[in-house]
Amino acid sequence: MLLLFGLFHLIRFIKHPVFYKYTKNIYFLFLIFSASVSIKILLFDIYKIPSSSMNNTLYYGDVIIVNKLKYGPKLPRSPFEIPWVNIAFYLNDKTRASMNSNWWKYKRLSGTTIIKNGDIMVFDINKNTYVKRCMAIAGDTIIIKQGDVYINNKLLYPSNLILNKYEFKVNDRKTFNNKLDSLGLNIEYNRTKQDHFIATLSIQDKNKLVGLNLIKGIKIVTPPLNAYPKSKHNKWSWDEYGPYIIPKKEMRINLNPKNYLLYKKLIYAYEGVKIKNIRGVYLINGEKENHYIFKKNYYFMLGDNRKNSKDSRYLGPVPEEQIVGKVQCVLFSNYQDKFRWDRLFKTVN
């Protein structure tokens, strides 16, 4: 910034009117360019929701503003992460060959707040961008029972809009349909057998139906999917998960068969070390060890549309360095190909 003001001061000493005019124009173009790059890297960015994994909170096609100041802006790790500047590097065959490499060390500036349970954020994994809700922060223990999330043994419902798939029995189908219409509930359901149905419901709508005695025997539908990290020491699913301790910087774990299978993928992928188990002997970068101390903080992400979300139940916990920022608001929405005025600058939580 001081450099820009210094250049502007020097331009004022140019006597030739034509040269002064062109130099000033170039300076202001450079100023606009620098400001746009700085805003995108340090302050805010704009993203488009790529899937339905955050319904009912965010919809496919929503354009959102991401606040990078909240957790602190993450500085670029290569020229390819610098807007506009990266074009020159993409056009160069030699530099393009190393576009997936980190040129500089990870550095994040101080933020205005810390990551909290329930925050909705944007993060990158393997060059793919995701928008999810952070359910567990570094050091937390997460347990999922019948789709309900417990953090450190406390039930966590960050939003009543969270969707899940339920099976239930309808007491009286005609009364059920009439009540749905009168309550303005737009619920699609499929019949499985006599008076038994499956529907995707928000927590809010599920509680309404149960409270009105319209349904009974409601239970969550759990698909036969093995959840991360797919260890033989557990049979975790998307709705029955944990307990799993989310690694925290300087957290120490004993290396045993259970912990090795729970954490080896995380350690190998993000910690920059090679971990092996050779007939009960644990090696870290070729050296025998009986424990491991984590170098980074990790976070467990879930989509609000729980049965249609590729999140930490599939990807594993997300390291802090992959987090881009916190979702500030919906800039605008064309959900279902219709402009939604009620979602213009709508905050999310």
Beta strands, then each sheet from edge to edge (+ up, - down):
strand 1: 44-48
strand 2: 63-67
strand 3: 120-125
strand 4: 128-136
strand 5: 141-145
strand 6: 148-151
strand 7: 154-155
strand 8: 163-170
strand 9: 189-193
strand 10: 196-202
strand 11: 215-220
strand 12: 241-245
strand 13: 252-254
strand 14: 275-278
strand 15: 281-284
strand 16: 287-288
strand 17: 291-293
strand 18: 298-302
strand 19: 318-319
strand 20: 323-332
strand 21: 346-347
sheet 1: 1+ 2- 20+ 3- 4+ 18- 19+
sheet 2: 1+ 2- 20+ 21-
sheet 3: 7+ 6- 5+ 12-
sheet 4: 9+ 10- 8+ 11-
sheet 5: 13+ 17-
sheet 6: 14+ 15- 16+
end
